[in-house]
């Protein structure tokens, strides 16, 4: 249903959303470009990894994180609930189209819109990073080689948050009711577990691996790491990976054998595989399917 | 193939414990204008929303030109103007109608053509590029009516099309509906509280109260059934007429006319004609009062209330 697709796409690409995407791209690009302008380069791979880890963090937290999650939450939560609240859905569903067709068109319009916004932010980030950092060809191709990973991760985030947003939007009668749980999930994904982890780290409390089951930050960061693995993986020294580990839980410190390395504090950063990545992907894939399927079932029988 | 364009069978709609529509069965024949009347909360809008597929019945079924309710086949035949139409705040009148036309399955060219036709028909051309959300209530009603007609449906469902309008706008809307009905041979189900206006366009009345249909009949049949036998008489010598009939019939004087009230209306007519003939009087007026929809409504609703009172007393 082209007309609903186009309308939803237009609504997704409103000026504030475009401005936020541009700002996110500029912010990430400037942050990466400024730090990229080194005078002393110890080694190519060291420099490359340092740049990449910063870039991964910018994408994970900002572009495919706060910005994408907020935008997809805002758009998907209003997809049906917004029209119910404003009273426009009643006219929409009394035109000769099936409700499923209407929902499919809206979902496709929303996904296309967020894909465009995400691509816009990513492109701007790359352009500013490359030109501001005055990076040479090898570095540029190294940084760009992770673009497919970012897009894939963005797609997974979009599908998960949008499926939940659409489901809540089909249930709720007001957009805000559908939006709040999504924002809560975003905070749980990108904020609270990190704070909790840092506090526990300082208190020297050992975290139980069972917490991985409910640690959304760990789930999403593991998916992000898996996407990056498809494009060459995330590498770096223990120091480079440490900050990433603290913020994402995708790596963990493993103490080395003191007989091999002298000194008590020697540790290496290892991938945190508390949960199998395929298991995480399967569960989230299943949730996405259930959410979308439930949305269609609900909308077909919803009193408007 | 059903001869009815809309058929509801034993439809019930409950919202939690509240029953909005209770075992309603109605049939709408093509080409007729149905007035759907009843007090607030009687179930008119709910019934219309069920026909339009916006609400699903708790029990019962229905068909629109043999298509089950809420299917694209049924919706293609229906045009709907709700009591409160909401518009997209960012759309102008022309954009809104074009959007509705394309939603209804018209191609881009057809949508442009139909939008222009309706802008002309509803006298909205000069406001075409203004935001609909900022229109006056009367103009919004017009746009709502126009969108209901956009795909040339065979049946129109108009929920309170004249509500909250000034008399001029009400007349304008009703004239437009009348014109549409005549030109396009539509079947219309129209609900309204302004019964005096409604009776000028309908030829069938459906009354609903507390979710029950309490009257479903052609308007003239309903008037015949519920008329109270009121005859207005004016002759050259009303005093003489009264002298001869006052002891047999109930009457009162109304602006120098005699207003008889009797169930033996045919006998009264014969008696008056007899007096006029025998006494060589001039008969200025002999008119049987037609029951207005408003009076009909009051009579039936009062009857309902009395019945309810009796039921409560008996209980």
Interface residues (C-beta under 8 A of the other chain):
Chain A: X1 X2 X3 X4 X7 X86 X87 X88 X90 X91 X92 X93 X94 X95 X96 X97 X98 X301 X303 X304
Chain B: X49 X52 X53 X54 X55 X56 X71 X72 X73 X75 X76 X78 X80 X82 X84 X85 X86 X87 X88 X99 X100 X102 X103 X104 X105 X147 X151
